[in-house]
Amino acid sequence: RHGRVVAMGIVVRKRRGAWETFQPSQSPLSLWLHDPAADLQELLASLLRALPGLPLMLGLTQRDPQLEQRPSESGQLNTADYIRTARVTLAGTFEDYWNARGKNLRSNLKKQRSKLQKEGTVPRLEAFRAPEQMAQAIADYGRLESAGWKAERGTAVHPDNAQGRFYTSMLENFARRGAACVYRYWFGEQLVATDLCIEGNGCIIVLKTTYDESVPSSLSPTLLMREECVQQLFNDQRFARLEFYGKVMDWHTRWTEEIRTMYHVNLYRWPGLLQLHRLIQNRHAQPVQPAAQTAPAAAAELAQPQTTE
């Protein structure tokens, strides 16, 4: 508008009549940006009209209420919960933050550190930030992950597979901008845990975590690493918050009470389509009656999970 970009995104056709933002599994947020002063429904309606094939619906996946206000629903636009996610605000001192954690967490990690000390094992945290360190970081990350349960499912990162090549290239590029960090945690000479992180706009995001599953179950290398990482982040005061951007797990709730719900946005070409979509979803949620009529094929396809995790 007037020579100024107000929105940009990458969208793909997911099924007949439905488009949505491209959402690679490695991305915590959808690939869509817009000027906060612009009306989101107007932007989506304009794009919907421009897409080929007379699309009936356009969806924005994985939106963050921390970054933009969740839009109000209308006759053509609705939103749906995605996941609850957690963050840690890095304000004040680490001591105040740590004293506010649960007694069980603090006591458990203190006992683990005492155990390591008695065994003569020295834990050590290091951070890789240079571009030339990223290939080694991913190789070591892949070695740990490929020895664990993810290897059995075929989802482990390895320097020679597509995931490994992606993370190596991505982190090298971020590191050239001073916006990548790989935390590595050691028990003596044994690498036992690692975090892949990116940074920017006052925020550090943990993308992936792995650990050495051969470590005795009485020790939690990931939690020990997290404690030292968070302490370092509080002390450095480089960032305003630490983001996990994953589905809230039990261990998240021991580190923070700051939990919010991410969401999807769906815009329909006509109000009647949104009403029909809701009707079909309600019918799918109920036992099917023998005499139930079949909805039109296009509307049935729109009812496929666009609004669930």
Secondary structure, DSSP 8 states (H G I E B T S, - for coil): -TT---EEE-EEEEETTEEEE---TT-SS-SEEE-TTS-HHHHHHHHHHHSTT--SEEEEEEE-TTTS------SSEEEEEEEEEEEEE--S-HHHHHHTS-HHHHHHHHHHHHHHHHTT--EEEEEE-SGGGHHHHHHHHHHHHHTSHHHHHT----TTSHHHHHHHHHHHHHHHTT-EEEEEEEETTEEEEEEEEEEETTEEEEEEEEE-TTS-TT--HHHHHHHHHHHHHHHH---SEEE--S---HHHHHH-S-EEEEEEEEEESSHHHHHHHHHHHHHHTS---TT-----HHHHHHTSSSS--
